Amino acid sequence: MKKLFVFAAAVIALAACSKSEVNTIGDKAVTFEVANYVSPVTKANVSFGTGNTFKTNSWVHTTLNGAASTQEFMANETISWNATEKQWMPSRMYYWPKTGYVNFFSYAGSINPTATAEGSISYTDATIDVADDILVADAAYEYIGNVSTYHLDDAGVTGVPTLFHHMLSKVTFNVKLDASDAIPSDDYQWEVVVDSCKLGYANKGTATFTFSDGQAANVAAPVANVQTWAEAKDYAWTIVANNKDSELASTVIGNANKMTATNAQKVSDVKTLFNEISVLPQNLSAANAWAQFSLTYTIKSTYKSTSTIEETVTIPLTNILTYVPSITGWKMNYKYIYNIIIKPGEPVRFDPAVVNWETETATDKII
C-alpha cells in the first residue's frame, strides 16, 4: 500500500545584481557585488536580497602569492545594502591599499561560525534548526580596487564578487492517495487520513570549509574560476556522535487534511508533511548518519456507498535509505523531495476451477 519516489534538484546559489561606480585606485572605497559573476554561467543565480546582511574577513598581502598575512583588513565586518549609494558596503568606509592586494572570505545565514581564519571558516557543534541556513561564499583572491589581479571570470565586476553557496541540505516530504491503477467500478471511494508522521534526524554537526586559490605561483597566466573549495562539497559535515534525538512531528494530520480518490478523480491533492526542513548534509549510510521516517494512516474503502472497510496502516520509524536506496546521501546546496504515494490494496480477484471427474470401474459380474 505504500511506495516512495524521490526527485532531487540543486538549490540555486544566491546572488543579486548590483552596480557600483569606481574612482581612482588610491582613493577607491571597498564595495561588494553579491552577483552572478561566474562566467560561463552554469546555473541561474538568485537575488541575495537587499534586506539581508553578510559578514566578511579579509587580509592584506604586500606581494602576490606571498606567505600567509598577519595584517587583517576586515574582521567579521558586516556588509549591507546601501540604498543611497546603491552598493553593498561595510558599516564603515574602507579604502583599498595603494600597494599589495586583499583576500576576502565571506559568510551569512542564521548561524555564525565558531572560528574564522584566512582561507577557512569553521562551525563546531552547530545545532541545525528546521529553518536554519548557512551560507559561505567563494573566496575572492588577490583584489585591488574591486578588480582581481588575474581572475578572468571577474570581467565587468565592480565590487568584490561574493557568490554564496548553501552549506546545508533541505528535505521535503509529500503524500498523496493514488487510485489510478484501480479497475473502473461502480461507486468506489477511498479516503486516507494521516494519523501521525515523524522525521527523525541528527541535527548537530561540525565542519570546516577551506579554500584554495588554485593559481599557485603562476600569477602571470590568468585563469578563470580559480576560487575553489579545497574540501569535498558533498558531505563536509561530521555529525556529532550519539546525536540521534531529534524527532519532528508533522502537523498535517487528521480529517482536516483528508485525501480522497474516486473513479471520477483517482488522484488526491498532494499534502506536504514537512516542507523544506534544513538538515545536515550527510552520507546516509555512514556510521553516525541518522535519517528516519515513520507514517501511520487510516484508509477507508467504500463500495456502493454502503459497504465500508476501515484499516489503520503503520510504517515504523525506518531509515530513509531503506525506502529510497538510489539517494545515498544529502549533499550541500541540494534540496530533496520525497513523494510518498499511498495506493489502495490490490483488487480482489478469483481463480475458479472445477475438479475433473474421476472414473472408477465396477467389477464385472455375470448374471
C-alpha positions in Angstrom: 0.0 0.0 0.0 2.9 2.3 0.1 5.5 3.5 -2.3 8.3 6.1 -2.1 9.5 8.2 -5.0 12.1 10.9 -4.9 13.2 13.8 -7.0 16.3 15.7 -6.3 17.1 19.2 -7.5 20.0 21.5 -7.0 19.4 24.6 -4.8 20.3 27.7 -6.8 23.2 29.6 -5.4 22.3 33.0 -4.0 23.2 36.2 -5.9 21.9 39.6 -6.8 22.9 42.1 -9.5 24.1 45.4 -8.2 26.5 48.0 -9.7 29.0 50.4 -8.2 30.9 53.3 -9.7 34.6 53.5 -9.2 37.2 56.2 -8.8 41.0 56.2 -8.9 42.7 53.3 -7.3 44.3 55.1 -4.4 41.1 56.6 -3.0 38.6 53.9 -4.0 36.2 52.7 -1.4 35.8 48.9 -1.0 32.4 47.7 -2.2 30.9 44.3 -2.9 28.9 42.7 -5.7 26.7 39.9 -4.5 26.3 39.0 -8.1 26.2 36.4 -10.9 29.9 36.9 -11.7 31.0 33.4 -12.7 31.5 33.0 -16.5 30.3 31.0 -18.2 27.2 30.7 -16.2 26.2 27.2 -15.5 23.3 27.9 -13.1 20.9 30.8 -12.7 21.8 32.7 -9.5 19.0 34.3 -7.5 19.0 37.5 -5.5 20.6 37.7 -2.1 18.0 40.2 -1.1 18.9 43.8 -0.2 17.3 43.4 3.2 19.9 40.8 4.2 23.4 41.3 5.5 26.6 39.2 5.5 30.0 39.3 7.1 33.5 39.2 5.6 37.0 38.7 6.7 39.9 40.0 4.7 43.7 40.1 4.8 46.2 42.4 3.1 49.2 41.0 1.3 52.2 43.0 0.0 53.3 40.5 -2.7 51.4 38.2 -5.0 51.2 34.6 -3.7 53.2 35.6 -0.6 53.1 33.9 2.7 50.0 34.0 4.9 49.3 37.5 6.0 49.1 38.7 9.6 47.7 42.0 8.5 43.9 41.7 8.9 41.9 44.2 6.9 38.3 43.5 7.9 37.5 41.4 10.9 34.0 39.9 10.7 32.8 43.2 9.2 29.1 43.4 8.4 28.2 44.2 4.8 24.8 45.6 3.9 23.0 47.2 1.0 23.4 51.0 1.0 20.2 52.3 -0.6 21.7 55.7 -1.1 24.9 54.6 -2.8 23.1 51.6 -4.5 26.0 49.4 -3.4 26.9 46.6 -1.0 29.2 48.3 1.6 30.7 47.8 5.0 29.2 49.5 8.1 32.2 51.9 8.0 34.2 53.0 5.0 37.2 51.0 3.9 39.6 52.2 1.2 41.8 50.0 -1.0 45.5 49.9 -0.1 47.7 51.7 -2.7 50.1 48.7 -2.8 49.6 44.9 -2.4 46.2 43.1 -2.6 43.4 41.8 -0.4 41.9 38.3 0.0 38.2 38.1 1.1 36.2 35.3 2.8 32.5 35.9 3.5 29.7 34.1 5.2 26.0 34.7 6.0 23.0 32.9 7.4 21.3 32.2 10.8 24.3 30.5 12.4 27.6 32.3 12.9 30.9 30.4 12.6 32.8 29.4 15.7 36.2 30.3 14.1 37.4 32.3 11.0 40.8 32.5 9.5 42.4 33.4 6.2 41.3 30.5 4.0 38.9 28.8 6.3 35.6 29.1 8.1 34.6 26.6 10.9 31.4 25.6 12.6 31.8 23.5 15.7 28.9 21.5 17.3 26.4 23.6 15.4 22.8 22.7 16.1 20.6 22.9 13.0 17.0 24.1 13.4 14.4 23.4 10.7 14.6 26.9 9.2 18.3 27.5 9.5 20.6 28.4 6.6 24.4 28.6 6.5 26.0 30.4 3.5 29.6 30.6 2.6 30.9 32.5 -0.4 33.6 31.6 -2.9 36.8 33.2 -1.8 37.8 36.4 -3.6 41.6 36.3 -4.0 44.1 39.0 -4.9 41.8 42.0 -5.3 43.0 45.5 -5.9 40.4 48.2 -6.4 37.5 45.8 -6.8 39.4 44.1 -9.6 41.3 40.8 -9.3 44.9 40.9 -10.4 44.4 37.8 -12.7 40.9 36.3 -12.4 39.4 36.4 -15.9 36.0 35.5 -14.7 35.6 38.8 -13.0 35.3 40.9 -16.2 32.8 43.7 -15.6 32.5 43.2 -11.9 32.6 46.5 -10.0 32.7 45.2 -6.4 34.3 42.3 -4.6 32.4 39.3 -6.1 30.6 37.4 -3.5 28.7 34.3 -4.6 27.2 32.3 -1.8 26.6 28.5 -1.5 24.3 26.8 0.9 26.2 24.6 3.4 23.1 22.7 4.4 20.6 20.5 2.7 16.8 20.7 2.6 14.3 17.9 2.6 10.5 17.9 1.8 8.1 15.0 2.3 4.8 15.0 0.4 2.0 12.4 0.5 -0.9 11.7 -1.8 -3.5 9.0 -2.5 -3.3 7.4 -6.0 -6.0 5.1 -7.2 -5.2 5.5 -10.9 -4.4 1.8 -11.2 -7.8 0.8 -9.9 -10.2 -1.0 -12.3 -13.2 1.1 -13.0 -16.2 0.0 -10.9 -19.5 1.3 -9.6 -19.3 4.0 -6.9 -16.0 3.2 -5.3 -14.3 5.8 -3.0 -11.2 5.8 -0.9 -10.3 8.2 1.9 -6.9 8.4 3.6 -6.2 10.4 6.8 -2.7 10.7 8.1 -2.8 9.9 11.9 0.9 10.6 12.6 4.1 11.2 10.8 7.6 11.7 12.2 11.0 12.6 10.8 14.0 11.6 12.8 17.3 13.2 12.0 20.7 14.2 13.5 20.8 17.9 13.9 24.3 18.7 15.3 27.5 18.7 13.3 31.0 20.2 12.9 32.6 21.4 9.6 35.5 23.5 8.5 35.3 24.9 5.0 38.6 25.7 3.5 39.6 27.4 0.2 42.3 27.0 -2.3 43.4 29.8 -4.7 44.2 27.4 -7.5 46.6 29.7 -9.1 49.7 28.5 -7.3 52.8 30.6 -8.2 51.8 31.2 -11.8 50.3 34.6 -11.4 51.4 35.7 -14.9 48.9 33.5 -16.7 45.3 34.5 -15.9 42.8 31.7 -15.4 39.1 31.5 -14.9 37.1 30.3 -12.0 40.1 29.7 -9.7 38.3 30.2 -6.4 37.8 26.6 -5.4 36.8 24.6 -2.4 39.7 22.6 -1.0 37.3 20.3 0.8 34.8 17.9 -0.9 31.5 19.7 -1.2 29.2 16.7 -0.8 29.4 15.7 2.8 31.7 18.2 4.5 29.9 17.9 7.9 30.8 15.5 10.6 27.7 14.5 12.7 28.3 14.8 16.4 28.4 11.3 17.8 25.2 9.9 19.5 23.2 12.9 18.3 20.1 10.9 17.4 17.5 12.5 19.5 15.8 15.0 17.0 12.4 13.9 16.0 10.0 16.2 14.2 6.2 15.5 14.1 4.1 16.6 11.1 1.1 18.8 11.8 -0.6 17.8 8.6 -2.7 15.2 10.1 -6.4 14.4 10.8 -9.6 14.9 8.9 -8.8 18.5 8.0 -6.2 17.1 5.7 -8.1 14.1 4.4 -7.2 12.8 0.9 -10.0 11.4 -1.3 -9.9 9.4 -4.6 -12.9 8.2 -6.6 -13.4 6.7 -10.0 -14.0 10.2 -11.3 -10.9 11.7 -9.6 -8.4 9.0 -9.0 -5.5 11.0 -7.5 -5.9 13.2 -4.5 -4.4 16.6 -3.8 -0.8 16.5 -2.5 -0.3 17.1 1.2 3.1 18.4 2.4 4.0 16.7 5.6 7.4 18.5 6.0 8.3 21.5 3.9 12.0 22.2 3.2 13.4 21.2 6.5 17.1 22.2 6.9 19.2 19.1 7.6 22.9 18.3 7.9 24.5 17.1 4.7 25.5 13.5 5.2 26.2 10.2 3.7 23.1 8.2 4.7 25.0 5.0 5.1 27.7 6.5 7.3 28.1 5.3 10.9 26.7 8.4 12.6 24.1 9.1 9.9 20.5 9.2 11.2 17.6 9.9 8.9 14.4 8.1 9.6 10.7 8.4 8.6 7.5 6.9 10.1 3.9 7.1 9.0 0.6 5.9 10.4 -2.6 6.4 8.3 -6.1 5.2 8.2 -7.6 4.2 4.8 -11.4 3.9 4.4 -12.8 2.0 1.3 -16.4 2.4 0.5 -18.3 0.4 -2.2 -21.7 1.5 -3.5 -22.0 3.8 -0.5 -23.0 1.0 1.7 -20.1 -1.3 2.4 -17.1 0.3 4.2 -13.8 -1.2 5.3 -11.5 0.9 7.5 -7.9 0.0 8.2 -5.0 1.5 10.0 -1.6 1.1 8.5 1.6 1.7 10.4 5.0 2.2 8.8 7.5 2.2 11.7 10.4 4.6 12.0 12.8 3.3 9.4 16.0 4.5 7.7 15.1 6.6 4.7 17.8 4.9 2.7 15.8 1.6 3.1 12.9 3.2 1.2 14.9 5.1 -1.4 18.4 3.5 -1.9 19.0 5.5 -5.0 19.5 8.7 -2.9 22.6 7.7 -1.0 23.0 11.0 0.9 22.1 14.6 1.3 24.6 16.9 -0.4 25.3 20.5 0.4 23.3 23.1 -1.6 20.7 20.4 -2.7 17.0 20.0 -2.0 15.4 16.6 -1.8 11.7 15.9 -2.3 10.3 12.6 -1.1 6.9 11.8 -2.5 5.0 9.1 -0.6 2.3 7.6 -2.7 -0.5 5.6 -1.0 -2.4 3.2 -3.2 -5.5 1.1 -2.4 -5.0 -2.6 -2.0 -4.9 -5.0 -4.9 -8.3 -5.7 -6.3 -9.9 -8.9 -5.2 -9.8 -11.5 -8.0 -11.0 -15.1 -8.2 -9.4 -18.1 -9.9 -12.2 -20.6 -10.4 -11.6 -24.2 -11.4 -13.6 -27.5 -11.3 -12.2 -30.7 -10.2 -12.3 -33.1 -13.1 -14.5 -36.2 -13.0 -12.8 -39.2 -11.7 -13.6 -42.7 -13.1 -13.9 -45.9 -11.1 -14.7 -49.1 -13.0 -17.1 -51.6 -11.3 -16.1 -55.3 -11.2 -17.7 -57.4 -13.9 -20.4 -59.8 -12.7 -22.3 -62.4 -14.8 -26.0 -62.6 -14.0 
